[in-house]
């Protein structure tokens, strides 16, 4: 249209207009390139100055702001929404009511177990359903954040080359997505969305090489805990070496590590092969210390012995701290459960246990080589009282753990080793029963 109007003008005027349009085009091109150059220079200056700004903590704040901006842009194009899961930001329905302890009576209490083998990713898809891909997508970013915080902690709370404000794991994992009536946070942390959780429960699973049983356990335990309206997180504490299995030391590690993620009210230490059969077996923090088992199918729904205190036990945070955690001296199968019972009784605690079918469990079939028996366990139990205050959380030492967030649990891999002997302890160097038998034979011979 403009060219037609110019052609209608006299030749002299038309010539002047053409010159002016060319001049304007050149000016616009120059301005455009000037803006591009300014953008490139400013971007270069910004990134080059990040290190100097970071010395005052400003770079950390700017980086954090840019990450939040990127996440906001991602959310605008994603059907799932990550929201803040800090207690002051969550709206638990409309009344902020406390979650009730469900009364599962009669057949409603029966749990339908899925005992067939399954792949871990199938268990994830069954529990997370349409949110599975979204959860997996954000795991990488969350793992980078958490491992960065652990690396900072290994250097005394912050990296020497980066003077940035101290950040905690709970700061990094402060966003979740809504799945049904729960908020989900990376690493298997679930928070009720329609009521305020009565209890915050950490499920600690001592683990090594039970990869057949782990997906079956997760497939069943997550729905079980959600039906009880608990806030819960699942932590698999993996022994990352070939030494004899030390369940109790892994329990200590799990207690310490889980507190990095949240301030849990209580801790349930759960064998990976045990599955509860009744919804009324409440995993909340009341009536602790608690032994959740009244019988298992492998023992014809009875206990191995009357004072058995293993497989699934629970304690509050303050109780564990008071009795100094769990014994680190038991390498191999057996003994640590009885030692733990001695500990809690010595500190004035009494265990509780559900009655009858409420506390029944099924045990997932073994597809692994069992841990060798601890030949020193009888001797260690006989002298358990002399180690109450000196063996447990008080002397626990281990290298930095490797933390990996997965869709259904947080894996904490740790290379635990035997600790230095306390000179006040009685040394158990051989099978106690055999030693007693040898002493009796020698006495008769003499």
C-alpha positions in Angstrom: 0.0 0.0 0.0 2.8 2.4 0.9 4.6 1.7 -2.4 1.4 2.5 -4.4 1.0 5.8 -2.6 4.7 6.7 -3.3 4.3 5.8 -7.0 1.4 8.3 -7.3 3.6 11.2 -6.2 5.7 13.3 -8.6 9.2 12.0 -9.4 11.1 14.6 -7.3 9.0 13.9 -4.2 9.1 10.2 -4.9 13.0 10.3 -4.9 13.2 12.1 -1.6 10.8 9.6 0.1 12.9 6.7 -1.2 16.1 8.2 0.3 14.3 8.8 3.6 13.0 5.2 3.8 16.5 3.8 3.1 17.9 6.0 5.8 15.2 4.8 8.3 15.9 1.2 7.4 19.6 1.6 8.0 18.9 3.3 11.4 16.6 0.5 12.5 19.1 -2.1 11.5 21.9 -0.3 13.5 19.6 0.0 16.5 18.7 -3.7 16.3 22.3 -4.8 16.3 23.1 -2.3 19.0 20.4 -3.9 21.2 21.7 -7.4 20.5 25.3 -6.4 21.4 24.1 -4.8 24.6 22.2 -8.0 25.5 25.2 -10.1 24.9 27.5 -7.9 26.8 25.1 -7.6 29.8 24.6 -11.3 29.9 28.4 -11.9 29.8 29.0 -9.4 32.5 26.2 -10.9 34.6 27.5 -14.5 34.5 31.2 -13.3 34.9 30.2 -11.3 38.0 28.3 -14.2 39.6 31.4 -15.4 41.4 32.1 -12.0 42.9 28.5 -11.5 43.8 28.3 -14.9 45.4 31.0 -14.0 47.9 28.3 -11.9 49.7 25.6 -14.5 49.3 23.8 -12.5 46.7 24.7 -15.0 43.9 23.1 -17.8 45.9 19.9 -15.7 46.2 20.0 -14.8 42.6 20.5 -18.4 41.5 17.7 -19.5 43.8 15.4 -16.9 42.3 16.3 -18.0 38.8 15.6 -21.6 39.7 12.2 -20.6 41.1 11.5 -18.6 37.9 12.4 -21.6 35.7 10.1 -23.9 37.8 7.3 -21.4 37.5 7.6 -21.3 33.7 7.7 -25.2 33.6 4.6 -25.3 35.7 2.7 -23.1 33.4 3.0 -25.7 30.7 2.5 -28.8 32.9 -0.8 -30.2 34.1 0.7 -31.2 37.5 1.4 -28.4 39.9 4.2 -28.3 42.5 3.1 -26.4 45.6 4.9 -25.4 48.8 4.5 -28.1 51.5 5.7 -26.0 54.4 3.2 -26.2 57.2 2.3 -22.6 57.1 1.5 -22.8 53.4 -0.6 -25.9 53.3 -4.4 -25.7 53.6 -5.7 -28.9 55.1 -9.1 -28.8 53.6 -11.3 -26.0 54.9 -11.1 -26.5 58.7 -7.5 -27.6 59.4 -8.9 -30.6 61.4 -6.7 -33.2 62.8 -6.7 -36.5 60.9 -8.7 -39.2 62.8 -7.4 -42.6 63.8 -9.5 -44.7 61.5 -11.4 -47.5 63.3 -11.2 -50.4 60.9 -13.7 -53.0 62.2 -14.5 -56.4 60.9 -13.7 -57.1 57.3 -12.8 -53.4 56.7 -9.6 -54.1 58.6 -8.4 -56.9 56.4 -5.6 -55.9 54.0 -5.4 -57.3 50.5 -1.7 -58.1 49.9 0.0 -58.3 46.6 2.7 -60.8 47.1 3.7 -61.6 43.5 7.0 -60.4 42.2 7.0 -57.0 40.5 9.5 -54.6 39.0 10.1 -51.4 41.0 8.9 -49.2 38.2 5.6 -51.1 38.0 5.1 -50.4 41.7 5.9 -46.8 41.1 3.3 -46.6 38.3 0.7 -48.3 40.3 1.0 -45.9 43.3 1.8 -42.6 41.4 -0.4 -43.4 38.4 -0.8 -40.4 36.1 1.8 -38.4 38.0 4.5 -41.0 37.5 6.3 -39.2 34.6 6.1 -35.8 36.4 7.6 -37.3 39.5 10.4 -38.9 37.6 11.1 -35.7 35.6 11.8 -33.7 38.7 13.8 -36.3 40.6 17.1 -35.3 38.9 16.9 -31.7 39.9 15.9 -32.6 43.5 18.8 -35.1 43.7 21.3 -32.5 42.6 20.0 -30.1 45.3 20.1 -32.7 48.1 23.6 -34.0 47.2 24.9 -30.4 47.0 23.6 -29.9 50.6 25.3 -33.1 51.7 28.5 -32.1 50.0 28.3 -28.7 51.9 27.8 -30.5 55.2 30.9 -32.7 54.5 32.9 -29.4 54.5 31.6 -28.2 57.8 28.2 -26.8 56.6 29.4 -25.0 53.5 31.9 -25.4 50.7 35.1 -23.5 51.3 35.1 -22.1 47.8 31.5 -21.0 48.0 30.5 -18.7 50.9 26.7 -19.2 50.6 24.0 -19.3 53.2 23.5 -22.6 54.9 20.6 -24.6 53.4 18.9 -27.7 54.7 17.4 -30.7 52.9 13.9 -29.6 54.0 14.6 -26.3 52.3 15.4 -28.0 49.1 12.5 -30.4 49.2 9.9 -27.8 50.1 7.6 -28.4 47.1 5.2 -31.3 46.4 2.3 -32.2 44.1 -1.2 -33.3 44.9 -1.9 -37.0 44.3 -5.4 -37.9 45.3 -5.8 -36.8 48.9 -2.0 -36.5 49.7 0.8 -34.1 48.9 3.8 -36.0 47.5 7.4 -34.9 47.9 10.4 -36.5 46.1 11.9 -39.4 47.9 8.7 -41.0 49.2 7.4 -38.4 51.6 3.6 -38.2 51.8 1.5 -35.5 53.6 -2.3 -35.7 54.1 -4.0 -32.9 52.1 -7.5 -32.8 53.7 -6.6 -32.9 57.4 -3.7 -32.0 59.6 -1.6 -35.1 60.2 -1.8 -36.4 63.8 1.7 -38.0 63.5 4.8 -37.7 61.4 6.3 -41.1 61.0 9.6 -42.2 59.5 9.7 -45.7 58.2 13.3 -47.0 58.4 14.2 -50.1 56.4 17.6 -51.7 57.1 18.6 -53.2 53.7 21.1 -55.1 51.7 20.5 -57.2 48.5 16.7 -57.6 49.1 15.8 -56.3 45.6 13.2 -59.0 45.1 11.3 -58.1 48.2 11.6 -54.3 48.1 9.1 -53.6 45.3 6.6 -55.9 46.9 7.1 -54.2 50.2 6.6 -50.7 48.8 3.6 -51.7 46.7 1.8 -52.8 49.8 3.1 -50.5 52.6 2.4 -47.1 50.9 -1.3 -47.7 50.4 -1.5 -49.1 54.0 0.0 -46.0 55.5 -2.1 -43.7 53.4 -5.3 -45.4 54.6 -4.2 -44.5 58.2 -4.0 -40.7 57.3 -0.4 -40.5 58.5 2.3 -38.2 57.3 5.2 -40.5 56.5 8.5 -40.9 54.7 10.2 -44.2 53.7 14.0 -44.4 54.1 15.9 -47.5 52.9 19.2 -47.7 54.7 21.6 -49.8 52.6 24.8 -51.4 53.9 27.2 -50.8 51.0 29.9 -53.4 51.7 30.4 -57.1 52.1 30.8 -57.2 55.9 28.4 -59.2 58.0 25.0 -57.4 58.1 24.6 -55.0 61.0 20.9 -54.2 61.3 21.1 -52.2 64.5 23.9 -49.9 63.3 21.8 -49.2 60.1 18.9 -48.4 62.4 21.1 -45.8 64.1 22.2 -44.4 60.7 18.6 -44.3 59.6 17.5 -42.4 62.7 20.1 -39.7 62.2 19.7 -39.4 58.5 15.9 -39.2 58.5 16.0 -36.2 60.8 17.9 -34.3 58.0 14.7 -34.5 56.0 12.0 -33.6 58.6 11.4 -33.5 62.4 9.7 -36.8 62.7 7.6 -37.7 65.8 8.5 -41.3 65.8 10.4 -44.0 63.9 9.3 -47.4 62.8 12.1 -49.9 62.0 10.7 -52.3 59.5 12.1 -55.5 58.0 11.6 -55.4 54.2 10.0 -58.8 54.1 7.2 -58.2 56.6 3.7 -57.0 55.5 0.9 -56.1 57.9 -2.4 -57.9 57.4 -4.8 -55.6 59.2 -5.5 -51.9 58.7 -6.2 -51.6 62.4 -2.5 -52.1 63.2 -2.0 -48.4 63.6 1.5 -47.1 62.7 1.0 -43.8 64.6 3.2 -42.7 67.5 1.0 -43.6 70.4 1.8 -46.5 72.8 5.5 -46.6 72.1 7.9 -48.4 72.5 5.8 -50.7 70.4 6.3 -54.1 68.9 3.8 -54.3 66.0 3.8 -58.1 65.5 1.6 -60.6 67.4 2.3 -63.4 64.9 3.5 -64.1 61.4 2.6 -66.8 58.8 6.1 -68.3 59.0 5.5 -69.2 62.7 1.9 -70.2 62.2 0.8 -66.7 63.3 2.6 -67.0 66.6 5.8 -65.4 67.9 9.1 -67.1 67.9 9.2 -66.7 71.7 7.3 -64.6 74.2 9.8 -61.8 74.6 10.5 -61.5 70.9 11.1 -57.9 69.9 12.1 -57.9 66.3 11.0 -57.3 62.6 8.8 -54.2 63.2 9.3 -52.0 66.2 8.6 -48.3 66.9 9.9 -45.6 69.2 9.5 -41.9 69.6 12.4 -39.5 68.9 12.9 -38.7 72.5 12.9 -42.4 73.6 15.6 -43.3 71.1 17.7 -40.4 72.3 17.2 -41.4 75.9 18.3 -45.0 75.6 21.2 -44.1 73.3 19.8 -45.7 70.1 20.7 -49.2 69.2 23.8 -51.5 69.8 26.5 -51.3 67.1 28.3 -54.5 68.3 26.1 -57.1 66.5 27.6 -58.2 63.2 25.6 -61.0 61.6 22.2 -62.4 62.3 20.6 -62.4 65.7 20.9 -60.8 69.2 20.3 -57.1 68.5 16.5 -57.4 69.0 16.9 -58.8 72.5 19.6 -56.3 73.3 17.2 -53.5 72.3 14.6 -54.9 74.6 17.1 -54.9 77.5 17.9 -51.2 76.7 14.3 -50.0 76.8 13.6 -51.9 80.0 16.7 -50.6 81.7 15.5 -47.0 81.0 12.0 -47.6 82.4 10.1 -48.2 79.2 7.7 -51.0 78.6 6.8 -52.4 75.2 3.2 -52.6 73.9 1.9 -55.0 71.3 -1.4 -55.4 69.4 -3.5 -58.5 70.2 -4.6 -61.3 67.9 -5.2 -60.8 64.2 -4.6 -57.0 64.5 -0.8 -57.7 64.7 -0.6 -60.5 62.1 2.0 -60.3 59.3 2.8 -62.2 56.2 6.5 -62.7 55.2 7.7 -62.3 51.6 9.4 -65.4 50.4 13.2 -65.3 50.6 15.1 -65.1 47.3 18.5 -64.3 48.8 21.2 -65.9 50.9 20.5 -65.4 54.6 23.0 -63.5 56.7 25.4 -65.7 58.7 24.6 -66.1 62.4 26.4 -63.9 64.9 28.4 -66.5 66.9 29.1 -63.9 69.6 25.4 -63.0 70.2 24.9 -64.9 73.5 28.0 -63.5 75.0 27.1 -60.0 73.8 23.7 -60.3 75.4 25.1 -61.5 78.7 27.1 -58.3 78.9 24.7 -55.9 77.3 24.2 -53.8 80.4 27.8 -52.7 80.4 27.4 -51.1 76.9 24.1 -49.3 77.4 25.6 -45.8 77.6 28.8 -46.4 75.6 27.5 -48.3 72.5 24.8 -46.7 70.3 24.3 -43.2 69.1 27.1 -42.0 71.4 29.9 -43.9 69.5 28.3 -44.1 66.0 30.8 -43.2 63.3 30.5 -43.8 59.6 31.7 -42.1 56.3 29.4 -39.6 54.5 26.3 -41.4 53.2 25.2 -41.3 49.6 21.6 -40.2 49.3 19.4 -41.0 46.3 15.8 -39.8 46.0 13.6 -42.3 44.2 9.9 -42.1 43.4 8.8 -44.2 46.4 11.6 -44.0 48.9 14.9 -42.3 49.8 17.9 -44.6 49.5 20.7 -43.9 52.0 23.8 -46.0 51.2 26.5 -46.1 53.8 29.8 -48.0 54.2 29.6 -48.9 57.9 32.6 -50.6 59.5 33.4 -52.1 62.9 34.0 -49.5 65.6 36.8 -49.3 68.1 36.3 -51.4 71.2 35.7 -49.7 74.5 38.3 -50.9 77.1 35.5 -51.2 79.7 33.6 -53.8 77.6 34.0 -57.5 78.1 35.6 -58.9 74.9 33.6 -61.7 73.2 36.1 -63.5 71.0 34.3 -66.9 70.2 31.1 -68.8 70.3 29.9 -68.4 73.9 28.1 -71.7 74.1 31.1 -73.6 72.8 33.3 -71.8 75.2 31.1 -72.9 78.1 31.0 -76.4 76.8 34.8 -76.5 76.6 35.1 -75.2 80.1 32.8 -77.9 81.4 34.9 -80.6 79.6 38.1 -79.2 81.0 36.7 -79.2 84.5 35.6 -82.8 84.2 39.0 -83.9 82.9 40.8 -82.2 85.8 
